[in-house]
Amino acid sequence: MISEQAITYRNLITLKDGARVLLRLLTPDDRSRFIEMFAPVSADDAKYLRDPITNPETTGRWVDELDYHKVLPLIALAQDRIVGDASLHFRPGPARHMGEVRIFLAKDFRRRGLGTHMLKAVVDLARKAGLHLLVAEVVADQTKVIKAFRNAGFDLKCSFEDYFMFPDGETADVAILTMRLLPREEEF
């Protein structure tokens, strides 16, 4: 369950290069800036994502249909520009104790520590939401992304061959990483 504390979440961080960035939840007022963040994404970057993010209808719909009980979208603001999106996707039914983590950073904000800060914030929000387990699916050739998740405390559980299909029809393996937020109770 999403608390008022999560909805009003704000965290001003300083990146390793000194840049100041505000982390907070996406709101309807962010629509145009959110669309602008995804507009310049290269075809090479976009092919790794599930949705056609360079299409303003797609990213605009994400803002128009905000429902923090389904997806909790955390954005990073550098001055007045959105430079990152880390989303926590809640699952229904028997998987309601799990959340899926997805992160996207503007190209000029990669390798500056922003992704690490955003991932830590999403983990904190997931704990506050009462989740037990986080899951991340990463295309296996994205070794730096996998390493970043592992450094944040995620465990590499398995990989699936040919699990992801690029727009051109080529397939790739996907690594599944998890982070347990609550300890297992293994009593007999």
C-alpha positions, 0 to 999 in steps of 0.5 A, spaced: 500 500 500 502 506 498 503 511 503 502 519 504 509 519 505 511 515 499 507 520 495 510 526 498 517 523 497 523 528 496 530 527 496 535 532 494 542 528 492 548 531 490 552 526 484 559 525 484 561 530 479 557 535 484 551 536 480 544 537 484 538 533 483 531 532 486 528 525 486 520 525 487 514 522 484 512 524 477 506 528 477 501 530 471 504 537 471 511 533 469 507 531 462 511 535 457 518 535 461 517 527 461 516 526 454 522 531 452 526 526 456 525 520 452 524 524 445 532 524 443 533 517 445 537 513 440 534 507 436 540 503 439 538 505 446 530 505 445 531 497 442 532 495 449 526 498 452 519 494 452 515 500 449 516 505 444 518 511 448 520 516 443 513 516 441 510 522 445 503 518 445 506 512 449 510 517 454 504 522 455 499 516 456 504 514 462 503 520 465 495 521 463 494 514 466 498 515 473 496 510 478 501 510 484 498 503 486 500 500 479 506 503 478 510 508 482 514 513 477 520 516 481 523 522 476 530 525 477 530 533 476 536 537 474 534 544 475 527 544 471 529 538 466 527 531 467 533 526 467 531 520 469 525 515 471 526 509 475 519 505 476 516 500 481 511 496 478 506 493 482 504 486 481 497 483 482 494 477 485 499 471 488 505 476 486 502 482 490 508 481 494 513 483 489 515 489 485 519 490 478 524 495 477 525 499 471 530 505 470 532 509 464 537 515 465 538 521 460 544 519 456 548 525 459 546 523 466 549 516 465 555 513 469 555 519 474 551 515 480 544 518 478 542 510 477 545 508 484 541 513 487 535 512 484 535 505 485 536 506 492 530 510 493 526 505 489 528 500 494 526 504 500 519 506 497 518 498 496 520 497 503 515 502 505 510 499 500 511 493 504 513 489 498 517 482 500 521 482 493 524 486 488 525 483 481 529 486 475 529 484 468 536 486 464 538 484 457 544 480 458 549 484 454 548 490 458 553 488 463 554 495 466 547 495 468 547 488 471 553 490 475 550 496 478 544 492 480 548 487 483 552 492 487 546 495 490 544 488 493 540 484 487 542 477 486 543 474 479 538 468 479 538 466 472 538 468 465 533 466 460 535 464 453 532 468 447 527 472 452 527 479 449 526 480 442 529 487 439 525 491 433 529 487 428 527 480 430 533 479 433 533 475 440 537 476 446 538 473 453 535 476 459 538 476 466 533 476 472 535 479 478 532 479 485 532 483 492 529 480 498 526 486 502 524 481 508 528 475 510 525 468 509 522 465 515 524 458 515 522 455 521 520 447 522 
